[in-house]
Amino acid sequence: MLHIKVNEDLLLRTYEAEDAEELFAVIHKNREHLRPWLLWVDATQSVKDSEQVILDSLYQLETEDGI
């Protein structure tokens, strides 16, 4: 896992599977705005889809095959 403490109030970190529900809610609310930058937005239709995006991202980080 990646954790970068920016200051006392801000921590940047990789997503974890537990973040899937909140991630889906934010994506769903902002689809139109996010679509040009995140190619997977339209394929994300459920919390399970968001969880898979997170797991794929963690795998890419682990294998150094993506961001």
Protein Blocks (a to p, Z undefined) as FASTA:
>chain_A
ZZddfblmbccddddfklmmmmmmmmmmmmmmmmmmmmklmmmmbfklmmmmmmmmmmmm
mnopaZZ
